[in-house]
Amino acid sequence: MSFGNLGFMEILLILVVVLLLFGARRLPEIGASFGKSIKEFKRGLSDANNSIKEEYRGSLPNQPAETIRQEEEARPEPKRLIS
């Protein structure tokens, strides 16, 4: 298990320092709030993406739905940073 240039010992040291700073009781709360913030961030990105798509569709001249669908399928999907 390696995150970038961090090895197992570095990650273990970081976890021990976090445990000492926040304590065992606060770690689940911190993890839950971190998970909620990531979920809200993903939702915000999705909402922004949907609103951009709607504006793009609204700015196009009246085209058949199949033409718009073919244009969207031709674009490659962006790489995901967080899965």
MOTA-V361352 format. One line per field, one symbol per residue. phi: phi as a letter, one per 30 degrees, with the letter a starting at -180 (. if undefined). burial: I if it has 9 or more other ideal C-beta (glycine too) atoms within 8 Angstrom, else O. A space follows every 50 residues. Layout:
BEGIN
phi = ???
burial = ???
END
This chain:
BEGIN
phi = .bcicdcddddddddddddddcidddeddddddddddddddddddddddd dddddddddddebddddddddddddddddcdbc
burial = OOOOOOOOOOIOOIOOOIIOOOOOOOIOOIOOOOOOOIOOOIOOOOOOOO OOOOOOOOOOOOOOOOOIOOOOOOOOOOOOOOO
END
